[in-house]
Structures are given as structure tokens and as C-alpha cells.
Amino acid sequence: MRRRSEPHTFEQRLNAQRLRLEHELAGLPDGSERDAVAARIEQLQTAAAMYDFLSPRDTGAAAS
């Protein structure tokens, strides 16, 4: 029977996609396709920042 892999978190998927696109970007010449990939990387970075901002914080201190 085939083993299922562990599910990846949203942050892990964003990071993996960003790394893949950065690798792709390194091989592209200047032009509209390179600009589109760079814009997509920026969108992924924005999504990661928004996710971090909106995620609940564990302060570690109990409220009184």
C-alpha cells in the first residue's frame, strides 16, 4: 500500500512555489515573461506577509 506524505502547511507551499519561481527566473532573459515571473514572486511574498500578519499569535502569557 502506498504511504501518504505529510500535508504541507500553507507557508511551506508558498515558500516552495517562491523557490521554484526564483529558480525559473534565474534562467529567463529580460522581457515580459521574466517580468511576469518576478511579479508572481512578489505576490507570493505579499501573501506570506499577509498570512503571517493575520495568523493568531501565541503570546504565551495567560490573560487575567
C-alpha positions in Angstrom: 0.0 0.0 0.0 1.2 3.5 -0.8 2.1 5.8 2.0 0.7 9.2 2.0 3.0 12.1 2.5 2.6 14.6 5.4 0.4 17.5 4.4 2.3 20.7 3.9 1.3 23.9 5.6 0.3 27.0 3.6 3.5 28.7 4.4 5.5 25.7 3.2 3.6 25.6 -0.1 4.1 29.4 -0.6 7.9 29.0 0.1 8.2 26.0 -2.3 6.4 27.9 -5.0 8.6 31.0 -4.5 11.8 29.0 -4.6 10.6 27.2 -7.8 9.8 30.6 -9.5 13.2 32.1 -8.3 15.0 29.2 -10.0 12.9 29.7 -13.1 13.6 33.5 -13.0 17.4 32.9 -13.0 17.2 31.3 -16.4 14.9 33.8 -18.1 16.2 36.6 -20.4 14.9 40.1 -19.9 11.4 40.5 -21.2 7.8 40.2 -20.4 7.9 36.6 -19.3 10.7 37.5 -16.8 8.6 40.4 -15.6 5.6 38.2 -15.1 7.5 35.7 -13.0 9.1 38.4 -10.9 5.6 39.9 -10.3 4.3 36.4 -9.2 7.2 36.1 -6.8 6.3 39.5 -5.3 2.7 38.3 -5.0 3.8 35.2 -3.1 5.9 37.3 -0.7 2.9 39.6 -0.1 0.7 36.5 0.5 3.2 35.2 3.0 3.4 38.5 4.8 -0.4 38.8 5.0 -0.7 35.2 6.2 1.8 36.0 8.9 0.0 39.2 9.9 -3.4 37.5 10.1 -2.2 34.4 11.9 -3.2 34.2 15.6 -0.3 34.9 17.9 0.6 32.7 20.8 1.7 35.2 23.4 2.5 32.5 26.0 1.0 34.7 28.7 -2.4 33.9 30.2 -4.9 36.8 30.2 -6.0 37.9 33.6 
